[in-house]
Amino acid sequence: MKNFWKKLPKPFFCLAPMADVTDCVFRQIITKYGKPDVLWTEFVSADGLANFIARKKLLIDLKYSKKEHPIVAQIFGSNIENIKKAAALCQKLGFDGIDINMGCPDKSIEKQKAGAAMMKDPLHAIQVIRAAKEGWNKEKRKKGNTANSLISAVGSPISVKTRIGYNKNEIETWIPILLKENIAALTVHLRTRKEMSLVPAHWELMKRIVEIRDEMKVETLIIGNGDVADTDDGRKKCEETGCDGVMLGRAIFGNPFLFTNKNVLSEVEGHVRVPQSGKVKRKNSKFLQVLGFSHEYARPDHSEILVLSFYKKLKLLVEHTKLFEKKLGGKKNFAIMKKHYKAYVNGFEGAKELRIKLMETKNAKEVEKIIKDFLLYKKDI
């Protein structure tokens, strides 16, 4: 298995790992309508994967399809031996790489000395990275790849996702520690752990992070994360800061076309082009809501927008729900889908009332009936 990171176009775009969001079903929807350059799984406990009994339940979080390649398995944990075992398992399962979460601010994760807690113990963070490389390469050698262990370790597709610091900006000390480990890629969420997502991302720091990488003369790819609106915005941020790619998270909610080439998107069923300028924009926006068009996609030159009809969004909602029930029914709580309903159902007349009804559903059949009734009502008025 070759290191895919070295073959990516620049800038490249990644889908962020999000717990109870980026499961195999959601990724399948994204892959169908607009696949990014790299996909991530939800993050999975290394301790759980290392435990034979717990592993059976967690493997559902590591399901993926061939069409999703390249795909990275994100793990978290602090136990060195379990990190090795988890890395070896992910290699065995055919993942293209492993990402180590060193930025999650969730208290339950930090109690395990994982996630953002890693920033408070840099020496242990180094050990975790080396353990992941060792586990990955040990499994790789079992498959007959007997390359020199040092070369293999340097070329391993091990990446890290972190933040700019714990309580304050620590990029001058924290980032070099990670880069010295010759990781394939480093994703930096441009906020501190203390800031969570309560303040705007500090994109003004990204240029310096890239400079640190260049000064150290390492080949690690730098990925920016935080407040990236869409691919145009991401491309602009890469041009301005020099980072190699961007990771998008919240922007994907209710918008499976996020990573689609916008020139192609204009031809997709359910989309229309609308001139955008001053008063015309506001007038069109109101007019389109009446017609049932809602989701806006900004153009690079801001001369026009692409609008996704509520009809198309609701069809996607039903498709997503049915697929969830087919693939994950009985294995994951149906309530997970309701996070997506909040995103799919907004921006059009009657959305609030429809959301309330959908929040009471228990299965795909109920969801489909409510959507059909709503669309029939819309057709009649």
Phi, psi and omega per residue, in radians:
M1 nan 2.054 -3.083
K2 -1.429 2.779 3.125
N3 -1.339 1.773 -3.057
F4 -1.129 -0.452 -3.081
W5 -0.977 -0.550 -3.071
K6 -1.307 -0.204 -3.065
K7 -1.900 0.058 -3.090
L8 -1.266 2.576 3.044
P9 -1.269 2.858 3.081
K10 -2.239 2.347 -0.095
P11 -1.295 2.729 3.088
F12 -2.036 2.825 -3.037
F13 -2.190 2.375 -3.083
C14 -2.170 2.590 3.012
L15 -1.612 2.174 -3.086
A16 -1.170 2.550 3.024
P17 -1.313 2.198 -3.137
M18 -2.366 2.156 -3.101
A19 -1.037 2.341 3.140
D20 1.031 0.430 3.085
V21 -2.285 -1.045 -3.040
T22 -1.524 0.912 3.083
D23 -1.347 3.110 -3.057
C24 -1.073 -0.531 -3.140
V25 -1.244 -0.834 3.134
F26 -1.084 -0.727 3.126
R27 -1.128 -0.566 3.108
Q28 -1.172 -0.676 3.084
I29 -1.131 -0.801 3.141
I30 -1.087 -0.766 -3.141
T31 -1.066 -0.653 -3.123
K32 -1.186 -0.726 -3.000
Y33 -1.783 -0.194 3.134
G34 2.960 1.415 -3.034
K35 -1.299 2.320 3.035
P36 -1.331 3.076 3.139
D37 -1.222 -0.576 3.137
V38 -2.429 2.358 3.074
L39 -1.896 2.587 3.075
W40 -2.072 2.567 2.980
T41 -1.389 3.034 2.889
E42 -1.118 2.755 3.111
F43 -1.345 2.528 -3.046
V44 -2.233 2.476 -3.127
S45 -1.207 2.180 3.071
A46 -1.144 -0.632 3.109
D47 -1.076 -0.736 3.131
G48 -1.139 -0.749 -3.131
L49 -1.155 -0.501 -3.129
A50 -1.378 -0.272 -3.129
N51 -1.686 2.111 -3.030
F52 -1.002 -0.696 -3.112
I53 -1.262 -0.851 -3.132
A54 -1.143 -0.543 -3.087
R55 -1.006 -0.681 -3.097
K56 -0.985 -0.680 -3.138
K57 -1.330 -0.634 -3.065
L58 -1.354 -0.378 -3.092
L59 -1.074 -0.376 3.084
I60 -1.083 -0.519 3.132
D61 -1.342 -0.191 -3.135
L62 -1.918 0.244 3.059
K63 -1.269 2.483 3.063
Y64 -2.747 2.882 3.126
S65 -1.895 2.828 -3.125
K66 -1.047 -0.557 -3.102
K67 -1.199 -0.244 -3.086
E68 -1.454 -0.195 3.138
H69 -1.076 2.485 -0.065
P70 -1.344 2.395 -3.138
I71 -2.284 2.401 -3.086
V72 -1.927 2.325 3.055
A73 -1.582 2.145 3.098
Q74 -1.696 2.288 3.129
I75 -2.151 2.776 3.015
F76 -2.399 2.685 3.129
G77 2.730 2.997 -3.138
S78 -2.298 -0.204 3.124
N79 -1.329 2.068 -3.021
I80 -1.043 -0.831 -3.118
E81 -1.129 -0.646 3.130
N82 -1.235 -0.576 3.059
I83 -1.096 -0.762 3.106
K84 -1.036 -0.818 -3.118
K85 -1.127 -0.719 -3.141
A86 -1.147 -0.723 3.128
A87 -1.112 -0.744 3.119
A88 -1.096 -0.720 3.134
L89 -1.109 -0.765 -3.131
C90 -1.114 -0.636 3.081
Q91 -1.145 -0.742 -3.136
K92 -1.122 -0.610 -3.126
L93 -1.327 -0.112 3.054
G94 1.643 0.234 3.107
F95 -1.182 2.670 -3.126
D96 -1.439 -0.313 3.132
G97 -2.993 3.006 3.083
I98 -2.181 2.403 3.055
D99 -2.041 2.360 3.139
I100 -1.791 2.144 -3.133
N101 -1.366 2.044 3.082
M102 -2.243 0.629 -3.102
G103 -2.540 -0.184 -3.093
C104 -1.101 2.212 -3.093
P105 -1.562 0.051 -3.104
D106 -1.074 2.261 -3.061
K107 -1.089 -0.616 -3.137
S108 -1.165 -0.537 3.094
I109 -1.317 -0.724 -3.133
E110 -1.141 -0.544 3.104
K111 -1.084 -0.414 3.106
Q112 -1.554 0.159 -3.106
K113 1.075 0.532 -3.141
A114 -2.072 -3.081 -3.139
G115 1.061 -2.335 -3.106
A116 -1.083 -0.426 3.140
A117 -1.058 -0.400 3.119
M118 -1.059 -0.514 -3.123
M119 -1.178 -0.343 3.137
K120 -1.569 -0.110 -3.131
D121 -2.430 1.243 -3.067
P122 -0.985 -0.655 -3.123
L123 -1.109 -0.673 3.111
H124 -1.248 -0.603 3.098
A125 -1.036 -0.708 3.105
I126 -1.072 -0.774 3.139
Q127 -1.087 -0.659 3.136
V128 -1.139 -0.763 3.104
I129 -1.062 -0.796 -3.125
R130 -1.148 -0.612 3.111
A131 -1.151 -0.708 3.119
A132 -1.099 -0.741 3.100
K133 -1.095 -0.766 -3.115
E134 -1.092 -0.800 -3.141
G135 -1.107 -0.750 3.139
W136 -1.087 -0.855 -3.059
N137 -1.274 -0.506 3.083
K138 -1.117 -0.773 3.115
E139 -1.190 -0.634 3.131
K140 -1.100 -0.721 3.138
R141 -1.166 -0.524 3.090
K142 -1.086 -0.520 -3.115
K143 -1.447 0.049 3.079
G144 1.829 0.023 3.091
N145 -1.568 1.710 -3.011
T146 -1.825 0.606 3.138
A147 -1.094 2.725 3.097
N148 -0.837 2.287 -3.029
S149 -1.066 -0.606 -3.135
L150 -1.211 -0.804 3.113
I151 -1.094 -0.721 -3.135
S152 -1.080 -0.709 -3.118
A153 -1.152 -0.718 3.141
V154 -1.154 -0.631 -3.087
G155 -1.584 0.081 -3.108
S156 -1.146 2.467 -3.139
P157 -1.428 0.943 3.120
I158 -1.737 2.228 -3.134
S159 -2.211 2.957 -3.136
V160 -2.343 2.463 3.011
K161 -2.040 2.187 -3.051
T162 -2.527 -2.913 3.101
R163 -2.179 3.090 -3.096
I164 -1.337 -0.142 3.136
G165 2.856 3.063 -3.121
Y166 -1.520 -1.153 3.124
N167 -1.817 -0.285 -3.096
K168 -2.642 3.026 3.104
N169 -1.133 2.037 -3.132
E170 -2.216 0.496 -3.042
I171 -1.130 -0.497 -3.110
E172 -1.227 -0.377 3.136
T173 -1.927 -0.764 -3.042
W174 -1.276 -0.807 -3.093
I175 -1.074 -0.798 3.112
P176 -1.042 -0.609 3.132
I177 -1.045 -0.750 -3.138
L178 -1.253 -0.740 -3.097
L179 -1.149 -0.521 3.124
K180 -1.099 -0.327 -3.117
E181 -1.498 0.099 3.095
N182 0.931 0.776 3.076
I183 -1.263 2.707 -3.078
A184 -1.208 -0.685 -3.111
A185 -2.621 2.631 3.108
L186 -2.290 2.011 3.072
T187 -1.675 2.194 -3.125
V188 -2.016 1.974 2.985
H189 -1.345 2.064 -2.943
L190 -1.437 0.850 2.999
R191 -2.493 2.809 3.046
T192 -1.461 2.940 3.071
R193 -1.103 -0.691 -3.133
K194 -1.083 -0.640 -3.099
E195 -1.316 -0.314 -3.082
M196 0.900 -2.117 3.038
S197 -2.174 0.522 -3.027
L198 -1.534 -0.184 3.138
V199 -2.243 2.819 3.087
P200 -1.070 2.531 3.110
A201 -1.103 2.474 -3.073
H202 -1.513 1.240 -3.117
W203 -1.166 -0.298 3.104
E204 -1.150 -0.266 3.142
L205 -1.559 -0.265 -3.036
M206 -1.109 -0.679 -3.137
K207 -1.026 -0.705 3.134
R208 -1.191 -0.658 3.108
I209 -1.063 -0.736 3.098
V210 -1.131 -0.694 3.108
E211 -1.079 -0.718 3.119
I212 -1.049 -0.800 3.104
R213 -1.011 -0.818 -3.116
D214 -1.158 -0.678 3.112
E215 -1.113 -0.563 -3.137
M216 -1.438 -0.162 3.115
K217 0.989 0.781 3.040
V218 -1.915 2.810 -3.057
E219 -1.730 0.165 -3.136
T220 -1.008 2.277 3.073
L221 -1.362 2.420 -3.136
I222 -1.860 2.202 -3.115
I223 -2.050 2.218 3.122
G224 -1.613 2.517 -3.101
N225 -2.499 2.416 3.118
G226 2.149 2.019 3.068
D227 1.054 0.623 3.036
V228 -1.607 2.004 -2.995
A229 -1.279 -0.742 -3.105
D230 -2.872 -3.047 -3.075
T231 -1.179 -0.569 3.094
D232 -1.137 -0.765 3.102
D233 -1.115 -0.711 3.127
G234 -1.114 -0.738 3.123
R235 -1.088 -0.706 3.122
K236 -1.127 -0.741 3.136
K237 -1.115 -0.659 3.102
C238 -1.147 -0.728 3.133
E239 -1.115 -0.692 -3.074
E240 -1.332 -0.523 -3.018
T241 -1.932 -0.369 -3.129
G242 1.583 0.032 3.121
C243 -1.222 2.750 -3.003
D244 -1.442 -0.452 -3.112
G245 -2.868 3.071 3.117
V246 -2.312 2.712 3.074
M247 -2.026 2.258 -3.140
L248 -1.957 2.411 -3.120
G249 -2.159 -1.441 -3.050
R250 -1.041 -0.471 -3.106
A251 -1.124 -0.318 -3.083
I252 -1.386 -0.329 -3.078
F253 -1.039 2.168 3.105
G254 1.239 0.143 -3.053
N255 -2.436 1.280 -3.127
P256 -1.175 -0.147 3.112
F257 -1.583 0.137 -3.022
L258 -0.924 -0.733 -3.062
F259 -1.629 0.043 -3.124
T260 -1.267 2.462 3.031
N261 -1.020 2.158 -3.008
K262 -1.181 -0.420 3.069
N263 -1.185 -0.597 3.089
V264 -1.342 -0.656 -3.081
L265 -1.002 -0.578 -3.092
S266 -1.120 -0.336 -3.127
E267 -1.649 -0.119 -3.099
V268 -1.259 2.450 3.115
E269 -0.987 2.345 3.083
G270 1.686 0.026 3.127
H271 -2.031 2.552 3.038
V272 -2.363 2.679 3.064
R273 -1.625 2.453 -3.141
V274 -2.400 2.246 3.075
P275 -1.018 2.490 -3.113
Q276 -2.252 1.940 3.043
S277 -2.944 2.169 3.027
G278 0.840 -2.185 -3.069
K279 -1.128 -0.550 -3.128
V280 -1.075 -0.694 -3.136
K281 -1.053 -0.840 -3.103
R282 -1.140 -0.714 -3.137
K283 -1.123 -0.788 3.140
N284 -1.106 -0.713 -3.114
S285 -1.015 -0.788 -3.140
K286 -1.181 -0.748 -3.134
F287 -1.070 -0.741 -3.109
L288 -1.194 -0.579 3.097
Q289 -1.086 -0.679 3.111
V290 -1.112 -0.686 -3.138
L291 -1.317 -0.292 3.134
G292 1.770 0.239 3.076
F293 -1.706 2.445 -3.009
S294 -2.359 -1.055 -2.907
H295 -1.299 2.206 -3.097
E296 -1.729 2.459 3.075
Y297 -2.127 1.945 -3.081
A298 -1.189 2.419 3.069
R299 -1.519 2.724 -3.123
P300 -0.996 -0.679 -3.101
D301 -1.658 0.072 3.116
H302 1.049 0.347 -3.110
S303 -1.503 -0.360 3.137
E304 -2.704 2.929 3.104
I305 -2.259 2.774 3.019
L306 -1.903 2.333 -3.037
V307 -2.119 2.271 3.137
L308 -1.687 2.174 -3.094
S309 -1.191 2.644 3.111
F310 -1.129 -0.497 3.113
Y311 -1.057 -0.814 3.128
K312 -1.145 -0.715 -3.137
K313 -1.099 -0.706 -3.120
L314 -1.273 -0.555 3.040
K315 -1.122 -0.696 3.096
L316 -1.144 -0.691 3.115
L317 -1.024 -0.802 -3.141
V318 -1.155 -0.754 3.115
E319 -1.045 -0.797 3.134
H320 -1.065 -0.774 -3.107
T321 -1.133 -0.775 3.138
K322 -1.104 -0.710 3.137
L323 -1.172 -0.669 3.100
F324 -1.062 -0.806 -3.115
E325 -1.141 -0.647 -3.140
K326 -1.205 -0.776 -3.041
K327 -1.546 -0.628 -2.998
L328 -2.129 0.033 3.138
G329 -1.002 2.253 -3.114
G330 1.476 -0.208 -3.137
K331 -1.890 -0.508 3.086
K332 -2.302 2.647 -3.109
N333 -1.161 2.271 -3.141
F334 -1.039 -0.439 -3.126
A335 -1.043 -0.387 3.107
I336 -0.997 -0.636 -3.112
M337 -1.099 -0.433 -3.047
K338 -1.221 -0.336 3.002
K339 -1.098 -0.681 -3.112
H340 -1.303 -0.580 -3.137
Y341 -1.049 -0.643 3.131
K342 -1.070 -0.535 -3.119
A343 -1.510 -0.724 3.137
Y344 -1.155 -0.658 -2.998
V345 -1.799 1.444 3.064
N346 -2.838 2.781 3.048
G347 1.471 0.183 3.081
F348 -2.478 2.792 -3.082
E349 -1.099 2.238 -3.134
G350 1.594 0.020 -3.085
A351 -1.088 -0.767 -3.087
K352 -1.051 -0.833 -3.129
E353 -1.112 -0.668 3.132
L354 -1.164 -0.718 3.120
R355 -1.050 -0.739 -3.129
I356 -1.030 -0.745 3.124
K357 -1.148 -0.733 -3.112
L358 -1.162 -0.516 3.139
M359 -1.193 -0.248 -3.141
E360 -1.676 -0.071 -3.069
T361 -1.307 2.743 -3.120
K362 -2.163 -0.160 -3.135
N363 -2.772 3.007 -3.079
A364 -1.149 -0.590 -3.136
K365 -1.083 -0.763 3.125
E366 -1.139 -0.708 3.141
V367 -1.095 -0.814 -3.111
E368 -1.077 -0.695 3.140
K369 -1.135 -0.772 3.137
I370 -1.088 -0.722 3.136
I371 -1.166 -0.761 3.124
K372 -1.067 -0.766 3.124
D373 -1.092 -0.696 -3.142
F374 -1.140 -0.767 -3.123
L375 -1.191 -0.606 3.069
L376 -1.147 -0.710 3.106
Y377 -1.087 -0.767 -3.138
K378 -1.111 -0.636 -3.118
K379 -1.186 -0.577 -3.079
D380 -1.374 -0.481 -3.050
I381 -1.481 nan nan
